[in-house]
Amino acid sequence: MRKRGCEAGVESFAPHDLRRSCITDLLAEGADIFVVQQLAGHSDPKTTMRYDRRGEVAKRTAARKLQVPYFGGKLAA
């Protein structure tokens, strides 16, 4: 794997990076954290979340999905 990383021009690479990328990609595509947890073989979803590298972009994307009803600049009752 290190040989392939060098061939691809990746300066720093470890086999565990593939695991991190796979988990992050699954979460970015909307996979349920508990399903990803099972695929990764983790007993706790907190362990799975430590592999998540989406950062602030994921938070902003999630917040944009919220639909808050507004009326004249004020929250509707």
PDB file of N, H, CA, C and O in Angstrom:
ATOM      1  N   MET A   1       0.815  -1.180   0.000  1.00  0.00           N
ATOM      2  CA  MET A   1       0.000   0.000   0.000  1.00  0.00           C
ATOM      3  C   MET A   1       0.866   1.253   0.000  1.00  0.00           C
ATOM      4  O   MET A   1       0.532   2.250  -0.641  1.00  0.00           O
ATOM      5  N   ARG A   2       1.958   1.194   0.710  1.00  0.00           N
ATOM      6  H   ARG A   2       2.229   0.384   1.230  1.00  0.00           H
ATOM      7  CA  ARG A   2       2.842   2.367   0.724  1.00  0.00           C
ATOM      8  C   ARG A   2       3.415   2.623  -0.668  1.00  0.00           C
ATOM      9  O   ARG A   2       3.586   3.769  -1.084  1.00  0.00           O
ATOM     10  N   LYS A   3       3.709   1.531  -1.379  1.00  0.00           N
ATOM     11  H   LYS A   3       3.571   0.601  -1.040  1.00  0.00           H
ATOM     12  CA  LYS A   3       4.222   1.661  -2.742  1.00  0.00           C
ATOM     13  C   LYS A   3       3.196   2.380  -3.610  1.00  0.00           C
ATOM     14  O   LYS A   3       3.549   3.282  -4.368  1.00  0.00           O
ATOM     15  N   ARG A   4       1.922   1.983  -3.502  1.00  0.00           N
ATOM     16  H   ARG A   4       1.636   1.249  -2.885  1.00  0.00           H
ATOM     17  CA  ARG A   4       0.864   2.617  -4.292  1.00  0.00           C
ATOM     18  C   ARG A   4       0.682   4.076  -3.885  1.00  0.00           C
ATOM     19  O   ARG A   4       0.413   4.933  -4.727  1.00  0.00           O
ATOM     20  N   GLY A   5       0.828   4.353  -2.601  1.00  0.00           N
ATOM     21  H   GLY A   5       1.046   3.657  -1.917  1.00  0.00           H
ATOM     22  CA  GLY A   5       0.740   5.734  -2.134  1.00  0.00           C
ATOM     23  C   GLY A   5       1.835   6.594  -2.742  1.00  0.00           C
ATOM     24  O   GLY A   5       1.589   7.725  -3.160  1.00  0.00           O
ATOM     25  N   CYS A   6       3.032   6.059  -2.787  1.00  0.00           N
ATOM     26  H   CYS A   6       3.233   5.140  -2.447  1.00  0.00           H
ATOM     27  CA  CYS A   6       4.153   6.781  -3.413  1.00  0.00           C
ATOM     28  C   CYS A   6       3.902   6.988  -4.902  1.00  0.00           C
ATOM     29  O   CYS A   6       4.164   8.064  -5.438  1.00  0.00           O
ATOM     30  N   GLU A   7       3.393   5.953  -5.564  1.00  0.00           N
ATOM     31  H   GLU A   7       3.180   5.079  -5.128  1.00  0.00           H
ATOM     32  CA  GLU A   7       3.090   6.065  -6.990  1.00  0.00           C
ATOM     33  C   GLU A   7       2.020   7.121  -7.261  1.00  0.00           C
ATOM     34  O   GLU A   7       2.031   7.772  -8.306  1.00  0.00           O
ATOM     35  N   ALA A   8       1.096   7.285  -6.314  1.00  0.00           N
ATOM     36  H   ALA A   8       1.086   6.756  -5.466  1.00  0.00           H
ATOM     37  CA  ALA A   8       0.021   8.266  -6.466  1.00  0.00           C
ATOM     38  C   ALA A   8       0.466   9.667  -6.063  1.00  0.00           C
ATOM     39  O   ALA A   8      -0.286  10.629  -6.217  1.00  0.00           O
ATOM     40  N   GLY A   9       1.686   9.781  -5.547  1.00  0.00           N
ATOM     41  H   GLY A   9       2.297   9.000  -5.422  1.00  0.00           H
ATOM     42  CA  GLY A   9       2.200  11.089  -5.147  1.00  0.00           C
ATOM     43  C   GLY A   9       1.717  11.551  -3.787  1.00  0.00           C
ATOM     44  O   GLY A   9       1.758  12.743  -3.479  1.00  0.00           O
ATOM     45  N   VAL A  10       1.258  10.606  -2.967  1.00  0.00           N
ATOM     46  H   VAL A  10       1.224   9.638  -3.217  1.00  0.00           H
ATOM     47  CA  VAL A  10       0.806  10.947  -1.621  1.00  0.00           C
ATOM     48  C   VAL A  10       2.026  10.931  -0.707  1.00  0.00           C
ATOM     49  O   VAL A  10       2.709   9.915  -0.581  1.00  0.00           O
ATOM     50  N   GLU A  11       2.289  12.075  -0.069  1.00  0.00           N
ATOM     51  H   GLU A  11       1.734  12.901  -0.172  1.00  0.00           H
ATOM     52  CA  GLU A  11       3.498  12.187   0.751  1.00  0.00           C
ATOM     53  C   GLU A  11       3.441  11.308   1.996  1.00  0.00           C
ATOM     54  O   GLU A  11       4.349  10.514   2.240  1.00  0.00           O
ATOM     55  N   SER A  12       2.387  11.449   2.775  1.00  0.00           N
ATOM     56  H   SER A  12       1.650  12.094   2.577  1.00  0.00           H
ATOM     57  CA  SER A  12       2.263  10.700   4.009  1.00  0.00           C
ATOM     58  C   SER A  12       1.036   9.796   3.900  1.00  0.00           C
ATOM     59  O   SER A  12      -0.074  10.272   3.665  1.00  0.00           O
ATOM     60  N   PHE A  13       1.242   8.515   4.069  1.00  0.00           N
ATOM     61  H   PHE A  13       2.145   8.129   4.260  1.00  0.00           H
ATOM     62  CA  PHE A  13       0.147   7.574   3.874  1.00  0.00           C
ATOM     63  C   PHE A  13       0.342   6.361   4.771  1.00  0.00           C
ATOM     64  O   PHE A  13       1.447   5.835   4.901  1.00  0.00           O
ATOM     65  N   ALA A  14      -0.754   5.926   5.387  1.00  0.00           N
ATOM     66  H   ALA A  14      -1.652   6.353   5.281  1.00  0.00           H
ATOM     67  CA  ALA A  14      -0.748   4.708   6.186  1.00  0.00           C
ATOM     68  C   ALA A  14      -2.002   3.916   5.833  1.00  0.00           C
ATOM     69  O   ALA A  14      -3.019   4.512   5.477  1.00  0.00           O
ATOM     70  N   PRO A  15      -1.954   2.607   5.921  1.00  0.00           N
ATOM     71  CA  PRO A  15      -3.137   1.799   5.601  1.00  0.00           C
ATOM     72  C   PRO A  15      -4.387   2.213   6.376  1.00  0.00           C
ATOM     73  O   PRO A  15      -5.501   2.089   5.867  1.00  0.00           O
ATOM     74  N   HIS A  16      -4.209   2.700   7.596  1.00  0.00           N
ATOM     75  H   HIS A  16      -3.303   2.800   8.009  1.00  0.00           H
ATOM     76  CA  HIS A  16      -5.358   3.114   8.408  1.00  0.00           C
ATOM     77  C   HIS A  16      -6.067   4.324   7.801  1.00  0.00           C
ATOM     78  O   HIS A  16      -7.240   4.557   8.093  1.00  0.00           O
ATOM     79  N   ASP A  17      -5.384   5.086   6.972  1.00  0.00           N
ATOM     80  H   ASP A  17      -4.431   4.897   6.735  1.00  0.00           H
ATOM     81  CA  ASP A  17      -6.003   6.231   6.297  1.00  0.00           C
ATOM     82  C   ASP A  17      -7.164   5.783   5.410  1.00  0.00           C
ATOM     83  O   ASP A  17      -8.135   6.522   5.246  1.00  0.00           O
ATOM     84  N   LEU A  18      -7.075   4.592   4.843  1.00  0.00           N
ATOM     85  H   LEU A  18      -6.287   3.992   4.976  1.00  0.00           H
ATOM     86  CA  LEU A  18      -8.162   4.074   4.011  1.00  0.00           C
ATOM     87  C   LEU A  18      -9.423   3.849   4.848  1.00  0.00           C
ATOM     88  O   LEU A  18     -10.534   4.128   4.398  1.00  0.00           O
ATOM     89  N   ARG A  19      -9.244   3.350   6.046  1.00  0.00           N
ATOM     90  H   ARG A  19      -8.342   3.123   6.412  1.00  0.00           H
ATOM     91  CA  ARG A  19     -10.374   3.132   6.958  1.00  0.00           C
ATOM     92  C   ARG A  19     -11.031   4.465   7.291  1.00  0.00           C
ATOM     93  O   ARG A  19     -12.256   4.582   7.256  1.00  0.00           O
ATOM     94  N   ARG A  20     -10.227   5.459   7.611  1.00  0.00           N
ATOM     95  H   ARG A  20      -9.232   5.364   7.639  1.00  0.00           H
ATOM     96  CA  ARG A  20     -10.718   6.792   7.943  1.00  0.00           C
ATOM     97  C   ARG A  20     -11.469   7.393   6.756  1.00  0.00           C
ATOM     98  O   ARG A  20     -12.542   7.971   6.927  1.00  0.00           O
ATOM     99  N   SER A  21     -10.912   7.257   5.565  1.00  0.00           N
ATOM    100  H   SER A  21     -10.041   6.787   5.426  1.00  0.00           H
ATOM    101  CA  SER A  21     -11.554   7.794   4.362  1.00  0.00           C
ATOM    102  C   SER A  21     -12.870   7.099   4.075  1.00  0.00           C
ATOM    103  O   SER A  21     -13.850   7.751   3.715  1.00  0.00           O
ATOM    104  N   CYS A  22     -12.905   5.795   4.228  1.00  0.00           N
ATOM    105  H   CYS A  22     -12.109   5.266   4.520  1.00  0.00           H
ATOM    106  CA  CYS A  22     -14.117   5.025   3.973  1.00  0.00           C
ATOM    107  C   CYS A  22     -15.238   5.451   4.919  1.00  0.00           C
ATOM    108  O   CYS A  22     -16.366   5.679   4.482  1.00  0.00           O
ATOM    109  N   ILE A  23     -14.936   5.558   6.199  1.00  0.00           N
ATOM    110  H   ILE A  23     -14.019   5.372   6.554  1.00  0.00           H
ATOM    111  CA  ILE A  23     -15.939   5.960   7.188  1.00  0.00           C
ATOM    112  C   ILE A  23     -16.425   7.381   6.909  1.00  0.00           C
ATOM    113  O   ILE A  23     -17.628   7.643   6.937  1.00  0.00           O
ATOM    114  N   THR A  24     -15.506   8.287   6.642  1.00  0.00           N
ATOM    115  H   THR A  24     -14.529   8.074   6.619  1.00  0.00           H
ATOM    116  CA  THR A  24     -15.882   9.670   6.342  1.00  0.00           C
ATOM    117  C   THR A  24     -16.746   9.745   5.094  1.00  0.00           C
ATOM    118  O   THR A  24     -17.748  10.460   5.078  1.00  0.00           O
ATOM    119  N   ASP A  25     -16.374   9.020   4.052  1.00  0.00           N
ATOM    120  H   ASP A  25     -15.560   8.439   4.064  1.00  0.00           H
ATOM    121  CA  ASP A  25     -17.149   9.033   2.801  1.00  0.00           C
ATOM    122  C   ASP A  25     -18.557   8.475   3.009  1.00  0.00           C
ATOM    123  O   ASP A  25     -19.521   9.027   2.480  1.00  0.00           O
ATOM    124  N   LEU A  26     -18.685   7.398   3.764  1.00  0.00           N
ATOM    125  H   LEU A  26     -17.901   6.950   4.194  1.00  0.00           H
ATOM    126  CA  LEU A  26     -20.006   6.831   4.034  1.00  0.00           C
ATOM    127  C   LEU A  26     -20.885   7.833   4.772  1.00  0.00           C
ATOM    128  O   LEU A  26     -22.051   8.016   4.421  1.00  0.00           O
ATOM    129  N   LEU A  27     -20.335   8.478   5.789  1.00  0.00           N
ATOM    130  H   LEU A  27     -19.389   8.330   6.074  1.00  0.00           H
ATOM    131  CA  LEU A  27     -21.097   9.472   6.541  1.00  0.00           C
ATOM    132  C   LEU A  27     -21.450  10.672   5.669  1.00  0.00           C
ATOM    133  O   LEU A  27     -22.553  11.210   5.776  1.00  0.00           O
ATOM    134  N   ALA A  28     -20.537  11.094   4.816  1.00  0.00           N
ATOM    135  H   ALA A  28     -19.642  10.657   4.729  1.00  0.00           H
ATOM    136  CA  ALA A  28     -20.784  12.231   3.928  1.00  0.00           C
ATOM    137  C   ALA A  28     -21.897  11.941   2.931  1.00  0.00           C
ATOM    138  O   ALA A  28     -22.594  12.854   2.487  1.00  0.00           O
ATOM    139  N   GLU A  29     -22.062  10.666   2.578  1.00  0.00           N
ATOM    140  H   GLU A  29     -21.495   9.925   2.938  1.00  0.00           H
ATOM    141  CA  GLU A  29     -23.109  10.277   1.636  1.00  0.00           C
ATOM    142  C   GLU A  29     -24.443   9.999   2.333  1.00  0.00           C
ATOM    143  O   GLU A  29     -25.412   9.593   1.691  1.00  0.00           O
ATOM    144  N   GLY A  30     -24.484  10.220   3.641  1.00  0.00           N
ATOM    145  H   GLY A  30     -23.697  10.550   4.162  1.00  0.00           H
ATOM    146  CA  GLY A  30     -25.741  10.094   4.368  1.00  0.00           C
ATOM    147  C   GLY A  30     -25.987   8.754   5.021  1.00  0.00           C
ATOM    148  O   GLY A  30     -27.096   8.490   5.485  1.00  0.00           O
ATOM    149  N   ALA A  31     -24.978   7.901   5.069  1.00  0.00           N
ATOM    150  H   ALA A  31     -24.077   8.115   4.693  1.00  0.00           H
ATOM    151  CA  ALA A  31     -25.156   6.606   5.728  1.00  0.00           C
ATOM    152  C   ALA A  31     -25.390   6.825   7.226  1.00  0.00           C
ATOM    153  O   ALA A  31     -24.799   7.717   7.834  1.00  0.00           O
ATOM    154  N   ASP A  32     -26.233   6.025   7.789  1.00  0.00           N
ATOM    155  H   ASP A  32     -26.714   5.300   7.295  1.00  0.00           H
ATOM    156  CA  ASP A  32     -26.546   6.095   9.211  1.00  0.00           C
ATOM    157  C   ASP A  32     -25.304   5.732  10.030  1.00  0.00           C
ATOM    158  O   ASP A  32     -24.600   4.776   9.707  1.00  0.00           O
ATOM    159  N   ILE A  33     -25.042   6.495  11.083  1.00  0.00           N
ATOM    160  H   ILE A  33     -25.614   7.272  11.345  1.00  0.00           H
ATOM    161  CA  ILE A  33     -23.848   6.276  11.902  1.00  0.00           C
ATOM    162  C   ILE A  33     -23.815   4.860  12.473  1.00  0.00           C
ATOM    163  O   ILE A  33     -22.743   4.273  12.612  1.00  0.00           O
ATOM    164  N   PHE A  34     -24.987   4.308  12.803  1.00  0.00           N
ATOM    165  H   PHE A  34     -25.858   4.785  12.690  1.00  0.00           H
ATOM    166  CA  PHE A  34     -25.013   2.965  13.393  1.00  0.00           C
ATOM    167  C   PHE A  34     -24.701   1.885  12.362  1.00  0.00           C
ATOM    168  O   PHE A  34     -24.124   0.851  12.700  1.00  0.00           O
ATOM    169  N   VAL A  35     -25.075   2.114  11.123  1.00  0.00           N
ATOM    170  H   VAL A  35     -25.545   2.954  10.848  1.00  0.00           H
ATOM    171  CA  VAL A  35     -24.723   1.180  10.051  1.00  0.00           C
ATOM    172  C   VAL A  35     -23.217   1.244   9.799  1.00  0.00           C
ATOM    173  O   VAL A  35     -22.562   0.211   9.657  1.00  0.00           O
ATOM    174  N   VAL A  36     -22.678   2.446   9.746  1.00  0.00           N
ATOM    175  H   VAL A  36     -23.210   3.285   9.861  1.00  0.00           H
ATOM    176  CA  VAL A  36     -21.233   2.618   9.539  1.00  0.00           C
ATOM    177  C   VAL A  36     -20.472   1.990  10.700  1.00  0.00           C
ATOM    178  O   VAL A  36     -19.432   1.362  10.501  1.00  0.00           O
ATOM    179  N   GLN A  37     -20.986   2.159  11.897  1.00  0.00           N
ATOM    180  H   GLN A  37     -21.830   2.670  12.059  1.00  0.00           H
ATOM    181  CA  GLN A  37     -20.376   1.551  13.084  1.00  0.00           C
ATOM    182  C   GLN A  37     -20.270   0.038  12.913  1.00  0.00           C
ATOM    183  O   GLN A  37     -19.228  -0.553  13.199  1.00  0.00           O
ATOM    184  N   GLN A  38     -21.338  -0.579  12.451  1.00  0.00           N
ATOM    185  H   GLN A  38     -22.184  -0.099  12.219  1.00  0.00           H
ATOM    186  CA  GLN A  38     -21.337  -2.026  12.256  1.00  0.00           C
ATOM    187  C   GLN A  38     -20.358  -2.435  11.163  1.00  0.00           C
ATOM    188  O   GLN A  38     -19.634  -3.421  11.307  1.00  0.00           O
ATOM    189  N   LEU A  39     -20.338  -1.680  10.074  1.00  0.00           N
ATOM    190  H   LEU A  39     -20.925  -0.879   9.957  1.00  0.00           H
ATOM    191  CA  LEU A  39     -19.409  -1.996   8.987  1.00  0.00           C
ATOM    192  C   LEU A  39     -17.953  -1.899   9.446  1.00  0.00           C
ATOM    193  O   LEU A  39     -17.103  -2.687   9.032  1.00  0.00           O
ATOM    194  N   ALA A  40     -17.685  -0.916  10.309  1.00  0.00           N
ATOM    195  H   ALA A  40     -18.375  -0.275  10.645  1.00  0.00           H
ATOM    196  CA  ALA A  40     -16.317  -0.713  10.798  1.00  0.00           C
ATOM    197  C   ALA A  40     -15.946  -1.714  11.894  1.00  0.00           C
ATOM    198  O   ALA A  40     -14.771  -1.872  12.227  1.00  0.00           O
ATOM    199  N   GLY A  41     -16.960  -2.390  12.453  1.00  0.00           N
ATOM    200  H   GLY A  41     -17.914  -2.262  12.183  1.00  0.00           H
ATOM    201  CA  GLY A  41     -16.689  -3.347  13.525  1.00  0.00           C
ATOM    202  C   GLY A  41     -16.467  -2.693  14.871  1.00  0.00           C
ATOM    203  O   GLY A  41     -15.811  -3.264  15.742  1.00  0.00           O
ATOM    204  N   HIS A  42     -17.011  -1.495  15.048  1.00  0.00           N
ATOM    205  H   HIS A  42     -17.544  -1.031  14.341  1.00  0.00           H
ATOM    206  CA  HIS A  42     -16.858  -0.789  16.324  1.00  0.00           C
ATOM    207  C   HIS A  42     -18.005  -1.159  17.261  1.00  0.00           C
ATOM    208  O   HIS A  42     -19.139  -1.337  16.816  1.00  0.00           O
ATOM    209  N   SER A  43     -17.714  -1.275  18.550  1.00  0.00           N
ATOM    210  H   SER A  43     -16.793  -1.130  18.911  1.00  0.00           H
ATOM    211  CA  SER A  43     -18.759  -1.578  19.527  1.00  0.00           C
ATOM    212  C   SER A  43     -19.464  -0.319  20.007  1.00  0.00           C
ATOM    213  O   SER A  43     -20.543  -0.400  20.594  1.00  0.00           O
ATOM    214  N   ASP A  44     -18.870   0.842  19.766  1.00  0.00           N
ATOM    215  H   ASP A  44     -17.993   0.908  19.290  1.00  0.00           H
ATOM    216  CA  ASP A  44     -19.431   2.110  20.241  1.00  0.00           C
ATOM    217  C   ASP A  44     -19.415   3.132  19.103  1.00  0.00           C
ATOM    218  O   ASP A  44     -18.385   3.295  18.449  1.00  0.00           O
ATOM    219  N   PRO A  45     -20.534   3.829  18.849  1.00  0.00           N
ATOM    220  CA  PRO A  45     -20.547   4.830  17.775  1.00  0.00           C
ATOM    221  C   PRO A  45     -19.584   5.992  18.028  1.00  0.00           C
ATOM    222  O   PRO A  45     -19.188   6.680  17.086  1.00  0.00           O
ATOM    223  N   LYS A  46     -19.204   6.216  19.284  1.00  0.00           N
ATOM    224  H   LYS A  46     -19.525   5.657  20.049  1.00  0.00           H
ATOM    225  CA  LYS A  46     -18.228   7.275  19.577  1.00  0.00           C
ATOM    226  C   LYS A  46     -16.886   6.963  18.908  1.00  0.00           C
ATOM    227  O   LYS A  46     -16.191   7.868  18.444  1.00  0.00           O
ATOM    228  N   THR A  47     -16.536   5.699  18.863  1.00  0.00           N
ATOM    229  H   THR A  47     -17.100   4.964  19.240  1.00  0.00           H
ATOM    230  CA  THR A  47     -15.300   5.291  18.189  1.00  0.00           C
ATOM    231  C   THR A  47     -15.394   5.610  16.705  1.00  0.00           C
ATOM    232  O   THR A  47     -14.449   6.129  16.112  1.00  0.00           O
ATOM    233  N   THR A  48     -16.537   5.297  16.113  1.00  0.00           N
ATOM    234  H   THR A  48     -17.304   4.875  16.595  1.00  0.00           H
ATOM    235  CA  THR A  48     -16.743   5.573  14.689  1.00  0.00           C
ATOM    236  C   THR A  48     -16.648   7.064  14.409  1.00  0.00           C
ATOM    237  O   THR A  48     -16.063   7.469  13.405  1.00  0.00           O
ATOM    238  N   MET A  49     -17.213   7.877  15.278  1.00  0.00           N
ATOM    239  H   MET A  49     -17.688   7.548  16.094  1.00  0.00           H
ATOM    240  CA  MET A  49     -17.202   9.330  15.075  1.00  0.00           C
ATOM    241  C   MET A  49     -15.790   9.906  15.116  1.00  0.00           C
ATOM    242  O   MET A  49     -15.540  10.954  14.520  1.00  0.00           O
ATOM    243  N   ARG A  50     -14.874   9.253  15.797  1.00  0.00           N
ATOM    244  H   ARG A  50     -15.076   8.402  16.281  1.00  0.00           H
ATOM    245  CA  ARG A  50     -13.493   9.750  15.828  1.00  0.00           C
ATOM    246  C   ARG A  50     -12.823   9.649  14.455  1.00  0.00           C
ATOM    247  O   ARG A  50     -11.821  10.316  14.199  1.00  0.00           O
ATOM    248  N   TYR A  51     -13.378   8.820  13.582  1.00  0.00           N
ATOM    249  H   TYR A  51     -14.193   8.278  13.790  1.00  0.00           H
ATOM    250  CA  TYR A  51     -12.845   8.669  12.228  1.00  0.00           C
ATOM    251  C   TYR A  51     -13.416   9.697  11.264  1.00  0.00           C
ATOM    252  O   TYR A  51     -12.906   9.854  10.155  1.00  0.00           O
ATOM    253  N   ASP A  52     -14.457  10.393  11.670  1.00  0.00           N
ATOM    254  H   ASP A  52     -14.871  10.266  12.571  1.00  0.00           H
ATOM    255  CA  ASP A  52     -15.163  11.342  10.806  1.00  0.00           C
ATOM    256  C   ASP A  52     -14.319  12.591  10.597  1.00  0.00           C
ATOM    257  O   ASP A  52     -13.970  13.273  11.560  1.00  0.00           O
ATOM    258  N   ARG A  53     -13.991  12.894   9.348  1.00  0.00           N
ATOM    259  H   ARG A  53     -14.275  12.339   8.565  1.00  0.00           H
ATOM    260  CA  ARG A  53     -13.158  14.048   9.018  1.00  0.00           C
ATOM    261  C   ARG A  53     -13.908  15.116   8.223  1.00  0.00           C
ATOM    262  O   ARG A  53     -13.294  15.929   7.533  1.00  0.00           O
ATOM    263  N   ARG A  54     -15.246  15.109   8.325  1.00  0.00           N
ATOM    264  H   ARG A  54     -15.745  14.448   8.886  1.00  0.00           H
ATOM    265  CA  ARG A  54     -16.029  16.077   7.550  1.00  0.00           C
ATOM    266  C   ARG A  54     -15.942  17.483   8.107  1.00  0.00           C
ATOM    267  O   ARG A  54     -16.009  18.442   7.338  1.00  0.00           O
ATOM    268  N   GLY A  55     -15.799  17.642   9.392  1.00  0.00           N
ATOM    269  H   GLY A  55     -15.745  16.863  10.017  1.00  0.00           H
ATOM    270  CA  GLY A  55     -15.612  18.942  10.014  1.00  0.00           C
ATOM    271  C   GLY A  55     -16.783  19.902   9.875  1.00  0.00           C
ATOM    272  O   GLY A  55     -17.946  19.499   9.864  1.00  0.00           O
ATOM    273  N   GLU A  56     -16.445  21.179   9.771  1.00  0.00           N
ATOM    274  H   GLU A  56     -15.501  21.507   9.781  1.00  0.00           H
ATOM    275  CA  GLU A  56     -17.432  22.251   9.763  1.00  0.00           C
ATOM    276  C   GLU A  56     -18.356  22.207   8.551  1.00  0.00           C
ATOM    277  O   GLU A  56     -19.516  22.606   8.649  1.00  0.00           O
ATOM    278  N   VAL A  57     -17.871  21.738   7.433  1.00  0.00           N
ATOM    279  H   VAL A  57     -16.929  21.414   7.353  1.00  0.00           H
ATOM    280  CA  VAL A  57     -18.701  21.669   6.225  1.00  0.00           C
ATOM    281  C   VAL A  57     -19.924  20.793   6.485  1.00  0.00           C
ATOM    282  O   VAL A  57     -21.031  21.140   6.075  1.00  0.00           O
ATOM    283  N   ALA A  58     -19.737  19.683   7.150  1.00  0.00           N
ATOM    284  H   ALA A  58     -18.837  19.401   7.484  1.00  0.00           H
ATOM    285  CA  ALA A  58     -20.850  18.782   7.455  1.00  0.00           C
ATOM    286  C   ALA A  58     -21.864  19.450   8.362  1.00  0.00           C
ATOM    287  O   ALA A  58     -23.069  19.264   8.189  1.00  0.00           O
ATOM    288  N   LYS A  59     -21.392  20.223   9.325  1.00  0.00           N
ATOM    289  H   LYS A  59     -20.414  20.374   9.465  1.00  0.00           H
ATOM    290  CA  LYS A  59     -22.304  20.922  10.227  1.00  0.00           C
ATOM    291  C   LYS A  59     -23.137  21.946   9.470  1.00  0.00           C
ATOM    292  O   LYS A  59     -24.348  22.039   9.673  1.00  0.00           O
ATOM    293  N   ARG A  60     -22.493  22.713   8.601  1.00  0.00           N
ATOM    294  H   ARG A  60     -21.510  22.637   8.436  1.00  0.00           H
ATOM    295  CA  ARG A  60     -23.228  23.720   7.820  1.00  0.00           C
ATOM    296  C   ARG A  60     -24.225  23.061   6.876  1.00  0.00           C
ATOM    297  O   ARG A  60     -25.342  23.554   6.717  1.00  0.00           O
ATOM    298  N   THR A  61     -23.840  21.957   6.249  1.00  0.00           N
ATOM    299  H   THR A  61     -22.933  21.557   6.378  1.00  0.00           H
ATOM    300  CA  THR A  61     -24.737  21.244   5.339  1.00  0.00           C
ATOM    301  C   THR A  61     -25.958  20.726   6.102  1.00  0.00           C
ATOM    302  O   THR A  61     -27.083  20.825   5.611  1.00  0.00           O
ATOM    303  N   ALA A  62     -25.747  20.184   7.277  1.00  0.00           N
ATOM    304  H   ALA A  62     -24.834  20.103   7.676  1.00  0.00           H
ATOM    305  CA  ALA A  62     -26.857  19.681   8.091  1.00  0.00           C
ATOM    306  C   ALA A  62     -27.772  20.820   8.513  1.00  0.00           C
ATOM    307  O   ALA A  62     -28.993  20.671   8.478  1.00  0.00           O
ATOM    308  N   ALA A  63     -27.210  21.941   8.908  1.00  0.00           N
ATOM    309  H   ALA A  63     -26.218  22.061   8.936  1.00  0.00           H
ATOM    310  CA  ALA A  63     -28.018  23.081   9.352  1.00  0.00           C
ATOM    311  C   ALA A  63     -28.884  23.624   8.221  1.00  0.00           C
ATOM    312  O   ALA A  63     -30.005  24.072   8.464  1.00  0.00           O
ATOM    313  N   ARG A  64     -28.381  23.591   6.989  1.00  0.00           N
ATOM    314  H   ARG A  64     -27.471  23.227   6.791  1.00  0.00           H
ATOM    315  CA  ARG A  64     -29.160  24.074   5.842  1.00  0.00           C
ATOM    316  C   ARG A  64     -30.377  23.196   5.560  1.00  0.00           C
ATOM    317  O   ARG A  64     -31.321  23.635   4.904  1.00  0.00           O
ATOM    318  N   LYS A  65     -30.357  21.974   6.049  1.00  0.00           N
ATOM    319  H   LYS A  65     -29.589  21.617   6.583  1.00  0.00           H
ATOM    320  CA  LYS A  65     -31.489  21.072   5.824  1.00  0.00           C
ATOM    321  C   LYS A  65     -32.671  21.384   6.734  1.00  0.00           C
ATOM    322  O   LYS A  65     -33.788  20.933   6.481  1.00  0.00           O
ATOM    323  N   LEU A  66     -32.429  22.146   7.780  1.00  0.00           N
ATOM    324  H   LEU A  66     -31.521  22.513   7.985  1.00  0.00           H
ATOM    325  CA  LEU A  66     -33.500  22.513   8.692  1.00  0.00           C
ATOM    326  C   LEU A  66     -34.435  23.507   8.012  1.00  0.00           C
ATOM    327  O   LEU A  66     -33.990  24.435   7.337  1.00  0.00           O
ATOM    328  N   GLN A  67     -35.705  23.303   8.195  1.00  0.00           N
ATOM    329  H   GLN A  67     -36.066  22.548   8.743  1.00  0.00           H
ATOM    330  CA  GLN A  67     -36.694  24.232   7.665  1.00  0.00           C
ATOM    331  C   GLN A  67     -37.435  24.842   8.843  1.00  0.00           C
ATOM    332  O   GLN A  67     -38.270  24.194   9.474  1.00  0.00           O
ATOM    333  N   VAL A  68     -37.117  26.090   9.126  1.00  0.00           N
ATOM    334  H   VAL A  68     -36.439  26.616   8.614  1.00  0.00           H
ATOM    335  CA  VAL A  68     -37.735  26.784  10.242  1.00  0.00           C
ATOM    336  C   VAL A  68     -38.792  27.722   9.670  1.00  0.00           C
ATOM    337  O   VAL A  68     -38.474  28.569   8.836  1.00  0.00           O
ATOM    338  N   PRO A  69     -40.042  27.584  10.104  1.00  0.00           N
ATOM    339  CA  PRO A  69     -41.107  28.435   9.578  1.00  0.00           C
ATOM    340  C   PRO A  69     -40.989  29.873  10.103  1.00  0.00           C
ATOM    341  O   PRO A  69     -40.981  30.102  11.312  1.00  0.00           O
ATOM    342  N   TYR A  70     -40.901  30.818   9.192  1.00  0.00           N
ATOM    343  H   TYR A  70     -40.908  30.632   8.210  1.00  0.00           H
ATOM    344  CA  TYR A  70     -40.811  32.230   9.553  1.00  0.00           C
ATOM    345  C   TYR A  70     -42.006  32.974   8.986  1.00  0.00           C
ATOM    346  O   TYR A  70     -42.535  32.610   7.936  1.00  0.00           O
ATOM    347  N   PHE A  71     -42.422  34.005   9.678  1.00  0.00           N
ATOM    348  H   PHE A  71     -41.991  34.301  10.531  1.00  0.00           H
ATOM    349  CA  PHE A  71     -43.493  34.859   9.217  1.00  0.00           C
ATOM    350  C   PHE A  71     -43.108  36.283   9.546  1.00  0.00           C
ATOM    351  O   PHE A  71     -43.077  36.670  10.714  1.00  0.00           O
ATOM    352  N   GLY A  72     -42.814  37.063   8.522  1.00  0.00           N
ATOM    353  H   GLY A  72     -42.839  36.748   7.573  1.00  0.00           H
ATOM    354  CA  GLY A  72     -42.451  38.452   8.744  1.00  0.00           C
ATOM    355  C   GLY A  72     -41.206  38.629   9.594  1.00  0.00           C
ATOM    356  O   GLY A  72     -41.100  39.587  10.360  1.00  0.00           O
ATOM    357  N   GLY A  73     -40.271  37.712   9.461  1.00  0.00           N
ATOM    358  H   GLY A  73     -40.357  36.934   8.838  1.00  0.00           H
ATOM    359  CA  GLY A  73     -39.032  37.812  10.213  1.00  0.00           C
ATOM    360  C   GLY A  73     -39.127  37.239  11.627  1.00  0.00           C
ATOM    361  O   GLY A  73     -38.132  37.180  12.348  1.00  0.00           O
ATOM    362  N   LYS A  74     -40.342  36.814  12.020  1.00  0.00           N
ATOM    363  H   LYS A  74     -41.151  36.861  11.434  1.00  0.00           H
ATOM    364  CA  LYS A  74     -40.526  36.238  13.341  1.00  0.00           C
ATOM    365  C   LYS A  74     -40.938  34.787  13.198  1.00  0.00           C
ATOM    366  O   LYS A  74     -41.522  34.394  12.187  1.00  0.00           O
ATOM    367  N   LEU A  75     -40.640  34.009  14.192  1.00  0.00           N
ATOM    368  H   LEU A  75     -40.166  34.328  15.013  1.00  0.00           H
ATOM    369  CA  LEU A  75     -41.039  32.603  14.167  1.00  0.00           C
ATOM    370  C   LEU A  75     -42.555  32.508  14.211  1.00  0.00           C
ATOM    371  O   LEU A  75     -43.209  33.205  14.986  1.00  0.00           O
ATOM    372  N   ALA A  76     -43.101  31.653  13.386  1.00  0.00           N
ATOM    373  H   ALA A  76     -42.570  31.086  12.756  1.00  0.00           H
ATOM    374  CA  ALA A  76     -44.547  31.411  13.393  1.00  0.00           C
ATOM    375  C   ALA A  76     -44.924  30.587  14.606  1.00  0.00           C
ATOM    376  O   ALA A  76     -44.168  29.707  15.016  1.00  0.00           O
ATOM    377  N   ALA A  77     -46.055  30.854  15.172  1.00  0.00           N
ATOM    378  H   ALA A  77     -46.669  31.570  14.838  1.00  0.00           H
ATOM    379  CA  ALA A  77     -46.508  30.132  16.368  1.00  0.00           C
ATOM    380  C   ALA A  77     -47.098  28.801  15.996  1.00  0.00           C
ATOM    381  O   ALA A  77     -47.532  28.052  16.871  1.00  0.00           O
TER     382      ALA A  77
END
